[in-house]
């Protein structure tokens, strides 16, 4: 199980902080923007997973300076609702009558959520909100198309049931989103 730790938005990141666990890259702005794009991509795969993870992180954030999205995500009821909606999406995605994520309405919702998630992660590390939103939108669009076409192509080529590939996609979305919202680790180099 992924254990989320709080990120303090008012604390500056040490010059040698590793913002993407498992890498040796320490360029603050670049990695924050990569995180925004990854969070957007995860939003394209499962629209509510990033919001649910961000919401749970906000519950641990003691920072007094919060934007309206962070303030909303900070409420215990919202944390519960986002978690339940995310779980509902994980189940509903496997049903045969679920609408395509590429339908205009579904895609627009994913793009909006991706932009908000990208902005939220950029705000935590005091980076450009506009660039965070654009990267979140781009990631959400890419995740939507890659997830849809990857899953349908694999299902046809391998004859693996769509719902089973959907479970693998769930795992990928959860992993990517948790990687993107995980707090930075210190480099020991």
Number of C-alpha atoms within 10 A of each C-alpha: 3 9 6 16 14 15 19 18 19 15 10 11 17 14 11 16 20 22 29 22 16 9 10 15 15 20 14 20 15 13 16 26 26 19 27 34 30 29 38 39 32 33 35 35 29 28 30 25 28 31 25 23 22 26 26 23 22 25 17 14 18 14 13 10 11 18 12 10 14 19 14 15 24 21 15 14 11 16 22 15 15 22 19 14 18 20 14 12 17 20 14 14 19 16 11 9 8 10 12 13 21 15 9 10 12 15 19 16 16 30 27 18 24 36 28 24 31 36 26 26 25 23 18 21 19 16 18 15 20 13 17 28 27 21 26 36 30 22 27 34 23 20 27 27 17 15 21 18 12 14 21 17 13 14 16 11 9 8 10 13 14 19 16 13 17 20 15 13 20 20 14 15 26 21 14 22 27 21 20 29 26 22 19 19 17 16 16 8 5
